[in-house]
Amino acid sequence: MNGYLMVLLGGGAGSLVRYVVSTVIMARTGGRFPFGTVVINITGSFLIGLLMTLLTERLSPHPNLRLLLVTGFLGGYTTFSSFEWETLSLVADGGWWLGLVNLVGSVALGYSAVWLGALMARR
């Protein structure tokens, strides 16, 4: 199947999953802090670590699978631009500490999730 179509299909699915997961999390947690975006970024980081390690080190998949899952699905699923905007909004609204927690927590936990995903894929 055409690579462009793979990215389109994966991106649409990833965006839909992001919206559903984030909406459910925010409905349950409420409040000012963007827990939905944090969860999406951390799970997306874990999944990219897991998938890229599997696809490049352990498996020999068709090139379109990487386009579908990584470029498409995870590209639509992760929310880095939303993360940046929400951090700016927290700070602009006087929530310096919340902005800092969001920034440091998302980056540190995201990196840890990528590392854990790659480690698990190598076992």
SEVEX-961800 format. One record per residue: residue number from 1; x negated, z, y of N, C-alpha, C, O in turn. Coordinates in Angstrom, 3 decimals, decimal comma, always signed. Layout:
NUM / X / Z / Y / X / Z / Y / X / Z / Y / X / Z / Y
...
END
This chain:
1 / -0,845 / +0,000 / -1,179 / +0,000 / +0,000 / +0,000 / -0,889 / +0,000 / +1,241 / -1,989 / +0,551 / +1,210
2 / -0,443 / -0,588 / +2,290 / -1,187 / -0,702 / +3,539 / -1,558 / +0,677 / +4,093 / -0,732 / +1,591 / +4,110
3 / -2,811 / +0,818 / +4,547 / -3,294 / +2,086 / +5,088 / -2,480 / +2,571 / +6,269 / -2,238 / +3,772 / +6,397
4 / -2,053 / +1,667 / +7,133 / -1,241 / +2,060 / +8,282 / +0,076 / +2,694 / +7,840 / +0,537 / +3,672 / +8,430
5 / +0,664 / +2,131 / +6,810 / +1,917 / +2,671 / +6,289 / +1,698 / +4,053 / +5,685 / +2,551 / +4,932 / +5,813
6 / +0,560 / +4,244 / +5,030 / +0,250 / +5,560 / +4,456 / +0,155 / +6,625 / +5,559 / +0,694 / +7,722 / +5,413
7 / -0,529 / +6,298 / +6,654 / -0,658 / +7,230 / +7,773 / +0,713 / +7,508 / +8,383 / +1,029 / +8,652 / +8,713
8 / +1,522 / +6,468 / +8,532 / +2,867 / +6,618 / +9,091 / +3,728 / +7,535 / +8,224 / +4,367 / +8,454 / +8,737
9 / +3,748 / +7,293 / +6,929 / +4,567 / +8,107 / +6,023 / +4,071 / +9,554 / +5,970 / +4,864 / +10,492 / +6,051
10 / +2,762 / +9,723 / +5,835 / +2,203 / +11,068 / +5,785 / +2,417 / +11,817 / +7,091 / +2,760 / +13,000 / +7,085
11 / +2,215 / +11,130 / +8,210 / +2,391 / +11,765 / +9,516 / +3,822 / +12,197 / +9,762 / +4,065 / +13,276 / +10,301
12 / +4,769 / +11,362 / +9,371 / +6,182 / +11,731 / +9,524 / +6,537 / +12,947 / +8,688 / +7,219 / +13,858 / +9,157
13 / +6,067 / +12,955 / +7,438 / +6,342 / +14,094 / +6,560 / +5,671 / +15,366 / +7,081 / +6,278 / +16,437 / +7,079
14 / +4,420 / +15,244 / +7,526 / +3,703 / +16,402 / +8,048 / +4,358 / +16,975 / +9,291 / +4,446 / +18,193 / +9,445
15 / +4,819 / +16,105 / +10,176 / +5,498 / +16,553 / +11,392 / +6,799 / +17,273 / +11,066 / +7,118 / +18,295 / +11,673
16 / +7,542 / +16,742 / +10,113 / +8,792 / +17,384 / +9,707 / +8,530 / +18,758 / +9,093 / +9,212 / +19,729 / +9,420
17 / +7,546 / +18,837 / +8,210 / +7,212 / +20,125 / +7,588 / +6,748 / +21,119 / +8,653 / +7,126 / +22,290 / +8,616
18 / +5,932 / +20,658 / +9,597 / +5,485 / +21,539 / +10,686 / +6,676 / +22,092 / +11,451 / +6,739 / +23,293 / +11,710
19 / +7,612 / +21,240 / +11,811 / +8,780 / +21,673 / +12,571 / +9,598 / +22,706 / +11,793 / +9,996 / +23,728 / +12,351
20 / +9,847 / +22,448 / +10,526 / +10,651 / +23,357 / +9,710 / +9,952 / +24,700 / +9,541 / +10,559 / +25,748 / +9,760
21 / +8,687 / +24,676 / +9,155 / +7,947 / +25,922 / +8,926 / +7,843 / +26,735 / +10,217 / +8,098 / +27,940 / +10,211
22 / +7,478 / +26,097 / +11,300 / +7,323 / +26,793 / +12,573 / +8,651 / +27,366 / +13,060 / +8,690 / +28,489 / +13,564
23 / +9,731 / +26,611 / +12,917 / +11,052 / +27,080 / +13,340 / +11,494 / +28,298 / +12,540 / +12,018 / +29,258 / +13,105
24 / +11,285 / +28,262 / +11,236 / +11,660 / +29,394 / +10,381 / +10,843 / +30,634 / +10,750 / +11,394 / +31,729 / +10,861
25 / +9,548 / +30,466 / +10,936 / +8,692 / +31,609 / +11,279 / +9,090 / +32,191 / +12,632 / +9,202 / +33,409 / +12,767
26 / +9,301 / +31,349 / +13,624 / +9,649 / +31,855 / +14,957 / +11,034 / +32,496 / +14,966 / +11,263 / +33,439 / +15,724
27 / +11,960 / +32,012 / +14,148 / +13,281 / +32,631 / +14,067 / +13,184 / +34,031 / +13,471 / +13,963 / +34,917 / +13,821
28 / +12,239 / +34,220 / +12,581 / +12,079 / +35,534 / +11,937 / +11,241 / +36,502 / +12,756 / +11,468 / +37,711 / +12,708
29 / +10,271 / +35,984 / +13,510 / +9,386 / +36,878 / +14,253 / +9,795 / +37,028 / +15,704 / +9,591 / +38,091 / +16,292
30 / +10,370 / +35,986 / +16,298 / +10,771 / +36,047 / +17,702 / +9,603 / +36,403 / +18,603 / +8,444 / +36,253 / +18,218
31 / +9,905 / +36,863 / +19,779 / +8,867 / +37,338 / +20,680 / +8,084 / +36,240 / +21,374 / +8,362 / +35,049 / +21,226
32 / +7,098 / +36,682 / +22,134 / +6,276 / +35,775 / +22,942 / +5,166 / +35,107 / +22,163 / +4,794 / +33,974 / +22,467
33 / +4,632 / +35,781 / +21,170 / +3,450 / +35,270 / +20,472 / +3,827 / +34,113 / +19,549 / +4,801 / +34,217 / +18,803
34 / +3,069 / +33,005 / +19,585 / +3,407 / +31,803 / +18,800 / +2,955 / +31,889 / +17,332 / +2,075 / +31,142 / +16,904
35 / +3,560 / +32,796 / +16,576 / +3,183 / +32,971 / +15,169 / +3,343 / +31,685 / +14,365 / +2,537 / +31,414 / +13,475
36 / +4,362 / +30,891 / +14,661 / +4,574 / +29,645 / +13,918 / +3,387 / +28,713 / +14,024 / +2,943 / +28,156 / +13,020
37 / +2,865 / +28,534 / +15,233 / +1,709 / +27,665 / +15,441 / +0,473 / +28,233 / +14,758 / -0,310 / +27,485 / +14,173
38 / +0,293 / +29,529 / +14,827 / -0,865 / +30,160 / +14,182 / -0,824 / +29,912 / +12,672 / -1,830 / +29,530 / +12,075
39 / +0,331 / +30,127 / +12,064 / +0,460 / +29,911 / +10,614 / +0,209 / +28,450 / +10,264 / -0,472 / +28,159 / +9,281
40 / +0,747 / +27,533 / +11,052 / +0,535 / +26,102 / +10,800 / -0,952 / +25,770 / +10,895 / -1,485 / +25,076 / +10,030
41 / -1,628 / +26,258 / +11,939 / -3,049 / +25,946 / +12,104 / -3,899 / +26,522 / +10,974 / -4,831 / +25,864 / +10,513
42 / -3,596 / +27,729 / +10,525 / -4,387 / +28,343 / +9,460 / -4,117 / +27,651 / +8,128 / -5,056 / +27,352 / +7,390
43 / -2,857 / +27,394 / +7,811 / -2,574 / +26,711 / +6,538 / -3,076 / +25,267 / +6,571 / -3,528 / +24,748 / +5,551
44 / -2,999 / +24,617 / +7,731 / -3,545 / +23,261 / +7,859 / -5,052 / +23,255 / +7,666 / -5,602 / +22,347 / +7,043
45 / -5,719 / +24,273 / +8,204 / -7,171 / +24,386 / +8,018 / -7,518 / +24,588 / +6,552 / -8,451 / +23,972 / +6,037
46 / -6,763 / +25,456 / +5,881 / -6,991 / +25,675 / +4,451 / -6,796 / +24,369 / +3,681 / -7,623 / +24,004 / +2,845
47 / -5,709 / +23,678 / +3,965 / -5,411 / +22,450 / +3,235 / -6,441 / +21,360 / +3,474 / -6,774 / +20,623 / +2,546
48 / -6,956 / +21,236 / +4,696 / -7,969 / +20,197 / +4,929 / -9,265 / +20,553 / +4,208 / -9,946 / +19,670 / +3,689
49 / -9,611 / +21,841 / +4,172 / -10,794 / +22,249 / +3,410 / -10,633 / +21,948 / +1,930 / -11,548 / +21,434 / +1,287
50 / -9,468 / +22,271 / +1,396 / -9,178 / +22,044 / -0,020 / -9,140 / +20,552 / -0,342 / -9,825 / +20,095 / -1,257
51 / -8,339 / +19,791 / +0,410 / -8,163 / +18,371 / +0,108 / -9,429 / +17,551 / +0,315 / -9,781 / +16,735 / -0,537
52 / -10,116 / +17,753 / +1,431 / -11,320 / +16,957 / +1,684 / -12,401 / +17,245 / +0,645 / -13,122 / +16,339 / +0,229
53 / -12,512 / +18,494 / +0,229 / -13,502 / +18,812 / -0,802 / -13,110 / +18,161 / -2,125 / -13,952 / +17,567 / -2,798
54 / -11,844 / +18,268 / -2,496 / -11,395 / +17,629 / -3,733 / -11,561 / +16,110 / -3,666 / -12,049 / +15,496 / -4,615
55 / -11,163 / +15,512 / -2,566 / -11,181 / +14,053 / -2,451 / -12,586 / +13,472 / -2,316 / -12,812 / +12,318 / -2,679
56 / -13,529 / +14,253 / -1,802 / -14,875 / +13,715 / -1,604 / -15,891 / +14,199 / -2,630 / -16,915 / +13,548 / -2,837
57 / -15,625 / +15,333 / -3,275 / -16,623 / +15,892 / -4,184 / -16,192 / +15,944 / -5,646 / -17,044 / +15,929 / -6,535
58 / -14,899 / +16,004 / -5,913 / -14,474 / +16,214 / -7,292 / -13,666 / +15,076 / -7,874 / -13,669 / +14,869 / -9,087
59 / -12,981 / +14,342 / -7,036 / -12,105 / +13,277 / -7,519 / -12,585 / +11,930 / -6,990 / -13,415 / +11,866 / -6,083
60 / -12,066 / +10,883 / -7,553 / -12,341 / +9,528 / -7,054 / -11,010 / +8,837 / -6,796 / -10,644 / +7,897 / -7,502
61 / -10,285 / +9,306 / -5,780 / -8,942 / +8,760 / -5,553 / -8,978 / +7,421 / -4,841 / -10,007 / +7,007 / -4,307
62 / -7,846 / +6,760 / -4,846 / -7,681 / +5,551 / -4,051 / -7,846 / +5,944 / -2,582 / -7,355 / +6,999 / -2,180
63 / -8,522 / +5,126 / -1,768 / -8,729 / +5,465 / -0,348 / -7,428 / +5,752 / +0,415 / -7,428 / +6,506 / +1,388
64 / -6,339 / +5,154 / -0,026 / -5,066 / +5,383 / +0,654 / -4,554 / +6,810 / +0,483 / -3,756 / +7,279 / +1,294
65 / -5,002 / +7,504 / -0,560 / -4,553 / +8,883 / -0,751 / -5,082 / +9,778 / +0,366 / -4,369 / +10,656 / +0,854
66 / -6,314 / +9,559 / +0,765 / -6,876 / +10,328 / +1,882 / -6,136 / +9,997 / +3,182 / -5,885 / +10,887 / +3,994
67 / -5,791 / +8,734 / +3,380 / -5,030 / +8,353 / +4,565 / -3,652 / +9,019 / +4,569 / -3,188 / +9,490 / +5,607
68 / -3,012 / +9,056 / +3,417 / -1,686 / +9,662 / +3,311 / -1,732 / +11,168 / +3,541 / -0,972 / +11,699 / +4,351
69 / -2,622 / +11,856 / +2,828 / -2,629 / +13,317 / +2,843 / -3,376 / +13,934 / +4,023 / -2,879 / +14,870 / +4,648
70 / -4,555 / +13,420 / +4,328 / -5,383 / +14,049 / +5,366 / -5,069 / +13,480 / +6,748 / -4,642 / +14,212 / +7,641
71 / -5,280 / +12,174 / +6,925 / -5,048 / +11,573 / +8,236 / -3,565 / +11,641 / +8,603 / -3,219 / +12,003 / +9,727
72 / -2,703 / +11,297 / +7,668 / -1,271 / +11,276 / +7,937 / -0,637 / +12,655 / +7,913 / -0,272 / +13,191 / +8,960
73 / -0,502 / +13,236 / +6,720 / +0,234 / +14,495 / +6,591 / -0,392 / +15,618 / +7,417 / +0,291 / +16,239 / +8,231
74 / -1,670 / +15,880 / +7,217 / -2,289 / +16,980 / +7,959 / -2,419 / +16,678 / +9,444 / -2,383 / +17,592 / +10,267
75 / -2,569 / +15,406 / +9,796 / -2,576 / +15,030 / +11,212 / -1,240 / +15,326 / +11,874 / -1,199 / +15,741 / +13,032
76 / -0,158 / +15,117 / +11,156 / +1,166 / +15,447 / +11,677 / +1,495 / +16,921 / +11,566 / +2,249 / +17,457 / +12,379
77 / +0,940 / +17,573 / +10,575 / +1,250 / +18,979 / +10,293 / +0,551 / +19,949 / +11,241 / +1,178 / +20,891 / +11,726
78 / -0,721 / +19,737 / +11,511 / -1,447 / +20,685 / +12,348 / -1,049 / +20,526 / +13,803 / -0,561 / +19,475 / +14,219
79 / -1,263 / +21,572 / +14,562 / -0,678 / +21,631 / +15,904 / -1,688 / +22,083 / +16,949 / -1,391 / +22,973 / +17,746
80 / -2,860 / +21,494 / +16,961 / -3,886 / +21,977 / +17,871 / -3,473 / +21,844 / +19,331 / -3,740 / +22,745 / +20,128
81 / -2,832 / +20,744 / +19,697 / -2,411 / +20,602 / +21,094 / -1,344 / +21,638 / +21,450 / -1,346 / +22,165 / +22,562
82 / -0,444 / +21,934 / +20,529 / +0,545 / +22,992 / +20,770 / -0,148 / +24,337 / +20,917 / +0,226 / +25,137 / +21,773
83 / -1,132 / +24,586 / +20,108 / -1,920 / +25,823 / +20,179 / -2,553 / +25,976 / +21,553 / -2,501 / +27,054 / +22,146
84 / -3,148 / +24,907 / +22,060 / -3,795 / +24,971 / +23,370 / -2,774 / +25,239 / +24,474 / -3,019 / +26,059 / +25,359
85 / -1,635 / +24,553 / +24,427 / -0,612 / +24,739 / +25,450 / -0,055 / +26,165 / +25,407 / +0,114 / +26,804 / +26,446
86 / +0,227 / +26,654 / +24,207 / +0,779 / +28,005 / +24,087 / -0,218 / +29,055 / +24,556 / +0,181 / +30,063 / +25,141
87 / -1,494 / +28,840 / +24,313 / -2,516 / +29,768 / +24,801 / -2,546 / +29,755 / +26,327 / -2,593 / +30,810 / +26,959
88 / -2,521 / +28,567 / +26,912 / -2,481 / +28,455 / +28,372 / -1,245 / +29,148 / +28,933 / -1,335 / +29,853 / +29,938
89 / -0,109 / +28,960 / +28,304 / +1,127 / +29,584 / +28,770 / +1,064 / +31,101 / +28,697 / +1,536 / +31,787 / +29,604
90 / +0,487 / +31,628 / +27,628 / +0,333 / +33,083 / +27,511 / -0,505 / +33,628 / +28,659 / -0,142 / +34,619 / +29,293
91 / -1,628 / +32,971 / +28,917 / -2,527 / +33,415 / +29,988 / -1,854 / +33,259 / +31,350 / -1,928 / +34,162 / +32,184
92 / -1,203 / +32,130 / +31,580 / -0,544 / +31,875 / +32,866 / +0,572 / +32,882 / +33,144 / +0,845 / +33,204 / +34,300
93 / +1,209 / +33,375 / +32,094 / +2,278 / +34,368 / +32,242 / +1,741 / +35,789 / +32,316 / +2,509 / +36,749 / +32,256
94 / +0,434 / +35,924 / +32,445 / -0,163 / +37,254 / +32,563 / -0,545 / +37,889 / +31,241 / -0,956 / +39,049 / +31,209
95 / -0,418 / +37,159 / +30,164 / -0,750 / +37,704 / +28,844 / -2,177 / +37,374 / +28,442 / -2,404 / +36,725 / +27,421
96 / -3,146 / +37,821 / +29,247 / -4,558 / +37,532 / +28,956 / -4,948 / +37,973 / +27,551 / -5,606 / +37,230 / +26,823
97 / -4,544 / +39,176 / +27,174 / -4,926 / +39,685 / +25,846 / -4,261 / +38,883 / +24,737 / -4,891 / +38,584 / +23,722
98 / -2,986 / +38,533 / +24,924 / -2,313 / +37,706 / +23,913 / -2,973 / +36,338 / +23,804 / -3,140 / +35,814 / +22,703
99 / -3,349 / +35,758 / +24,939 / -4,049 / +34,474 / +24,923 / -5,367 / +34,568 / +24,187 / -5,718 / +33,681 / +23,408
100 / -6,102 / +35,650 / +24,436 / -7,386 / +35,854 / +23,758 / -7,206 / +36,065 / +22,262 / -7,961 / +35,519 / +21,458
101 / -6,204 / +36,856 / +21,889 / -5,920 / +37,077 / +20,461 / -5,558 / +35,755 / +19,789 / -6,021 / +35,467 / +18,685
102 / -4,731 / +34,955 / +20,455 / -4,335 / +33,663 / +19,898 / -5,541 / +32,743 / +19,738 / -5,704 / +32,100 / +18,701
103 / -6,381 / +32,683 / +20,760 / -7,556 / +31,818 / +20,738 / -8,551 / +32,238 / +19,658 / -8,903 / +31,438 / +18,791
104 / -8,994 / +33,467 / +19,710 / -10,011 / +33,949 / +18,776 / -9,456 / +34,033 / +17,354 / -10,115 / +33,634 / +16,394
105 / -8,229 / +34,559 / +17,232 / -7,632 / +34,690 / +15,903 / -7,423 / +33,357 / +15,219 / -7,731 / +33,212 / +14,036
106 / -6,902 / +32,378 / +15,948 / -6,649 / +31,067 / +15,346 / -7,941 / +30,372 / +14,941 / -8,020 / +29,775 / +13,867
107 / -8,953 / +30,449 / +15,799 / -10,219 / +29,783 / +15,482 / -10,908 / +30,481 / +14,309 / -11,349 / +29,823 / +13,367
108 / -11,000 / +31,800 / +14,363 / -11,690 / +32,537 / +13,291 / -10,945 / +32,420 / +11,968 / -11,559 / +32,160 / +10,934
109 / -9,630 / +32,608 / +11,990 / -8,861 / +32,507 / +10,748 / -8,797 / +31,062 / +10,259 / -8,814 / +30,817 / +9,053
110 / -8,724 / +30,101 / +11,186 / -8,737 / +28,690 / +10,792 / -10,032 / +28,303 / +10,108 / -10,022 / +27,618 / +9,085
111 / -11,161 / +28,747 / +10,678 / -12,457 / +28,472 / +10,051 / -12,530 / +29,129 / +8,678 / -12,990 / +28,513 / +7,716
112 / -12,085 / +30,355 / +8,585 / -12,086 / +31,057 / +7,302 / -11,218 / +30,332 / +6,280 / -11,561 / +30,269 / +5,099
113 / -10,096 / +29,786 / +6,735 / -9,209 / +29,063 / +5,835 / -9,842 / +27,759 / +5,344 / -9,699 / +27,416 / +4,171
114 / -10,535 / +27,031 / +6,216 / -11,243 / +25,818 / +5,792 / -12,292 / +26,178 / +4,753 / -12,397 / +25,514 / +3,721
115 / -13,057 / +27,208 / +5,011 / -14,102 / +27,659 / +4,088 / -13,499 / +28,046 / +2,741 / -14,021 / +27,655 / +1,696
116 / -12,401 / +28,811 / +2,753 / -11,763 / +29,242 / +1,519 / -11,203 / +28,053 / +0,744 / -11,329 / +27,988 / -0,478
117 / -10,581 / +27,111 / +1,460 / -10,056 / +25,920 / +0,782 / -11,149 / +25,117 / +0,119 / -10,984 / +24,662 / -1,013
118 / -12,267 / +24,935 / +0,805 / -13,406 / +24,191 / +0,221 / -13,984 / +24,950 / -0,963 / -14,327 / +24,349 / -1,981
119 / -14,094 / +26,271 / -0,835 / -14,628 / +27,096 / -1,930 / -13,733 / +26,983 / -3,164 / -14,224 / +26,815 / -4,280
120 / -12,427 / +27,077 / -2,959 / -11,500 / +26,988 / -4,097 / -11,550 / +25,614 / -4,760 / -11,452 / +25,511 / -5,983
121 / -11,699 / +24,570 / -3,968 / -11,738 / +23,217 / -4,534 / -13,010 / +22,989 / -5,348 / -13,015 / +22,172 / -6,268
122 / -14,067 / +23,690 / -5,025 / -15,335 / +23,519 / -5,745 / -15,385 / +24,273 / -7,070 / -16,293 / +24,043 / -7,869
123 / -14,467 / +25,135 / -7,311 / -14,472 / +25,940 / -8,560 / -13,859 / +25,224 / -9,715 / -13,794 / +25,770 / -10,816
END
